[in-house]
Amino acid sequence: MDAAALRAVFPREYLHQFYTNSRRPDGRELTACRNLSVSFDNISHAFGSCMVRMGETSAVAGISGTVEVRKEQVEEDSIIPRMQTEESAAKRRKTEEEKETEPVIDVVVEYTSLCSPDVVVGKNNQSSQEQTIILKSLIEGGHFVDLSGLKVKGEVKRDGRRFGVWKLKLDVYPLNDAGNVTDAVLMAAIGAIKSAKLPAFTIDKENKVVYDESKTTCIDVLSLPTPLTVGRFEKYYVPDCNKEEEGQLSSTTTVVMGDKQLILKLHRQGGDQVTLAEMKKMVAMSALRRDAILAAFKHH
């Protein structure tokens, strides 16, 4: 049976022949990733944007938002009971009103039919939901960004202090899914946050926000997360799989790494729980991939 027929009729056997020789059908070595290119400021009306291409897989992300004015109550000692349990104090600190006064980045990952013929517009997309969860976890985890600087206090008045807080939206669009679109989505989102330049603002006497686009501030990036998705095929661990390979995998694991090989997020699809031996292999692959991603991002 010739190669084309084997590929069409017995795709697993076709891949197996390549993997046993430490090669991939697209010409790569078994553990090699596709060429990565990153470009910034692709969307003119966004505060920050990033487009990522890995082979034929691509995604773009942009960050936008507005400043909302909030009121911080001025409390007097006489109002607060002197004897207060730790439990009641904790409840006071975590009221919904207080949560609304913190800067946020809302994440939306949206697939369209242009990305892949498998996308059904109007239906919940599992990949979108999983990628949104990963991004929210990174933003809220405390290792990627510090949003505390996106809150500016105004003057204290009789009924409390007014302050402005950024409410940002991160829109991510997978453009073409030729395999491992998760890594492209995550990198595009991370790049958009990294490149964002927010206009400075003040709060006037009428409690309105006044923007000053001549001055900008950046989101405080503590450490740049770098993702790598690794597929499992029989005994082989294959990073950055294309669409043909993805269809034959028993599981995929996305490893998001921070500084000093700190694992910021581990997301598994299919298969059993990750073993220690698997983890060591994937961490080693992720460390190599991290160097390549950081090199692509450092030019901005």
Salt bridges, closest charged atoms under 4 A:
ASP26 OD2 - ARG28 NE 2.91
ASP41 OD2 - HIS300 NE2 3.64
GLU68 OE1 - ARG70 NH2 2.50
GLU72 OE1 - ARG161 NE 3.89
GLU75 OE1 - ARG92 NH2 2.95
GLU87 OE2 - LYS91 NZ 3.66
GLU96 OE2 - LYS99 NZ 3.60
GLU102 OE2 - LYS151 NZ 3.48
GLU130 OE1 - HIS267 NE2 3.75
ASP159 OD2 - LYS71 NZ 3.96
ASP159 OD1 - ARG162 NH1 3.19
ASP171 OD1 - LYS169 NZ 3.54
ASP177 OD2 - LYS243 NZ 2.81
GLU206 OE1 - LYS208 NZ 3.85
GLU234 OE2 - ARG12 NH2 3.84
GLU234 OE1 - HIS16 ND1 2.77
ASP240 OD2 - ARG28 NH1 3.59
ASP240 OD1 - ARG34 NH2 2.70
GLU244 OE2 - ARG7 NE 2.70
GLU245 OE2 - ARG24 NE 2.54
GLU245 OE1 - ARG28 NH2 3.67
ASP259 OD1 - ARG290 NH2 2.76
GLU278 OE2 - ARG232 NH1 3.11
GLU278 OE2 - ARG268 NH2 3.43
